[in-house]
Each structure stands twice: as structure tokens, then as C-alpha cells.
Amino acid sequence: MSSYGIKRCHYRPLGGQPRQLTPDPASAEERRAGFGTRHPRLSRAVGIESVLLLLIGCGPEPVAAH
């Protein structure tokens, strides 16, 4: 898993200093980040389970009997 993402997003205006962007407090990304900070192991387990379910759902289609 990567530690990059919204934490590494910066806004660089023309002629101005870049500043790091943070998620809106009411957004799903902020809730996810807060959950990951408060419960890092559980957050990782949820992420792994999500990937596994995605892989199972996108797995090979069954072969039809002739």
C-alpha cells in the first residue's frame, strides 16, 4: 500500500508559493484518512478485503457446458 495520495497533493498558483491541499472535513476522503489514523490495522484490513473482493468479482468467467 502506498502512503501517497491526497497528503501529497499541492496547489501551485501562478507566481505564488505552493501549498499542500487537505481534504474537506465533510468528505469521504477526510473520514477515510481519520479512520486510518485512529485505527491503522483495521484500515489496512478493510483495504486488503476490498482488493480481494474486487479480484474475486473480476475473476475468470465460468466455462459454459456444451
Phi and psi restraints in degrees (value plus and minus 20) as a CYANA .aco file:
   2 SER   PHI    -116.0   -76.0
   2 SER   PSI     126.8   166.8
   3 SER   PHI    -115.7   -75.7
   3 SER   PSI     -15.9    24.1
   4 TYR   PHI    -107.8   -67.8
   4 TYR   PSI     156.3   196.3
   5 GLY   PHI     118.5   158.5
   5 GLY   PSI    -156.2  -116.2
   6 ILE   PHI     -82.0   -42.0
   6 ILE   PSI     -45.4    -5.4
   7 LYS   PHI     -85.6   -45.6
   7 LYS   PSI     -43.3    -3.3
   8 ARG   PHI    -126.1   -86.1
   8 ARG   PSI      -4.8    35.2
   9 CYS   PHI    -112.0   -72.0
   9 CYS   PSI     106.1   146.1
  10 HIS   PHI    -142.6  -102.6
  10 HIS   PSI     129.7   169.7
  11 TYR   PHI    -125.8   -85.8
  11 TYR   PSI     105.5   145.5
  12 ARG   PHI    -141.0  -101.0
  12 ARG   PSI      76.6   116.6
  13 PRO   PHI     -92.3   -52.3
  13 PRO   PSI     138.5   178.5
  14 LEU   PHI     -83.9   -43.9
  14 LEU   PSI     101.6   141.6
  15 GLY   PHI      55.6    95.6
  15 GLY   PSI     -15.1    24.9
  16 GLY   PHI    -136.0   -96.0
  16 GLY   PSI     155.2   195.2
  17 GLN   PHI    -102.2   -62.2
  17 GLN   PSI     118.6   158.6
  18 PRO   PHI     -88.1   -48.1
  18 PRO   PSI     128.3   168.3
  19 ARG   PHI    -156.4  -116.4
  19 ARG   PSI     126.7   166.7
  20 GLN   PHI     -95.6   -55.6
  20 GLN   PSI     113.6   153.6
  21 LEU   PHI    -107.8   -67.8
  21 LEU   PSI     127.1   167.1
  22 THR   PHI    -143.9  -103.9
  22 THR   PSI     131.0   171.0
  23 PRO   PHI     -88.5   -48.5
  23 PRO   PSI     132.1   172.1
  24 ASP   PHI     -82.0   -42.0
  24 ASP   PSI     116.4   156.4
  25 PRO   PHI     -78.9   -38.9
  25 PRO   PSI     -44.8    -4.8
  26 ALA   PHI    -113.9   -73.9
  26 ALA   PSI     -15.7    24.3
  27 SER   PHI    -108.3   -68.3
  27 SER   PSI     141.7   181.7
  28 ALA   PHI     -85.7   -45.7
  28 ALA   PSI     -54.1   -14.1
  29 GLU   PHI     -83.7   -43.7
  29 GLU   PSI     -59.6   -19.6
  30 GLU   PHI     -86.3   -46.3
  30 GLU   PSI     -62.2   -22.2
  31 ARG   PHI     -82.8   -42.8
  31 ARG   PSI     -60.8   -20.8
  32 ARG   PHI     -84.6   -44.6
  32 ARG   PSI     -64.2   -24.2
  33 ALA   PHI     -83.9   -43.9
  33 ALA   PSI     -62.1   -22.1
  34 GLY   PHI     -83.8   -43.8
  34 GLY   PSI     -61.3   -21.3
  35 PHE   PHI     -82.7   -42.7
  35 PHE   PSI     -62.9   -22.9
  36 GLY   PHI     -84.1   -44.1
  36 GLY   PSI     -53.1   -13.1
  37 THR   PHI     -93.6   -53.6
  37 THR   PSI     -62.4   -22.4
  38 ARG   PHI     -95.7   -55.7
  38 ARG   PSI     -55.2   -15.2
  39 HIS   PHI    -155.0  -115.0
  39 HIS   PSI      52.2    92.2
  40 PRO   PHI     -82.4   -42.4
  40 PRO   PSI     -60.2   -20.2
  41 ARG   PHI     -88.0   -48.0
  41 ARG   PSI     -64.3   -24.3
  42 LEU   PHI     -85.6   -45.6
  42 LEU   PSI     -58.2   -18.2
  43 SER   PHI     -82.0   -42.0
  43 SER   PSI     -63.1   -23.1
  44 ARG   PHI     -84.7   -44.7
  44 ARG   PSI     -60.5   -20.5
  45 ALA   PHI     -82.8   -42.8
  45 ALA   PSI     -61.4   -21.4
  46 VAL   PHI     -83.2   -43.2
  46 VAL   PSI     -61.5   -21.5
  47 GLY   PHI     -83.1   -43.1
  47 GLY   PSI     -64.3   -24.3
  48 ILE   PHI     -84.1   -44.1
  48 ILE   PSI     -63.0   -23.0
  49 GLU   PHI     -83.1   -43.1
  49 GLU   PSI     -58.4   -18.4
  50 SER   PHI     -82.3   -42.3
  50 SER   PSI     -63.7   -23.7
  51 VAL   PHI     -85.0   -45.0
  51 VAL   PSI     -63.2   -23.2
  52 LEU   PHI     -80.9   -40.9
  52 LEU   PSI     -64.3   -24.3
  53 LEU   PHI     -83.7   -43.7
  53 LEU   PSI     -58.2   -18.2
  54 LEU   PHI     -83.7   -43.7
  54 LEU   PSI     -64.3   -24.3
  55 LEU   PHI     -85.0   -45.0
  55 LEU   PSI     -59.8   -19.8
  56 ILE   PHI     -84.9   -44.9
  56 ILE   PSI     -63.1   -23.1
  57 GLY   PHI     -87.4   -47.4
  57 GLY   PSI     -48.4    -8.4
  58 CYS   PHI    -120.2   -80.2
  58 CYS   PSI      -9.2    30.8
  59 GLY   PHI     -85.8   -45.8
  59 GLY   PSI     158.5   198.5
  60 PRO   PHI     -83.4   -43.4
  60 PRO   PSI     124.7   164.7
  61 GLU   PHI     -96.2   -56.2
  61 GLU   PSI     126.1   166.1
  62 PRO   PHI     -85.5   -45.5
  62 PRO   PSI     126.9   166.9
  63 VAL   PHI     -99.7   -59.7
  63 VAL   PSI     109.4   149.4
  64 ALA   PHI     -96.8   -56.8
  64 ALA   PSI     119.4   159.4
  65 ALA   PHI     -96.1   -56.1
  65 ALA   PSI     119.8   159.8
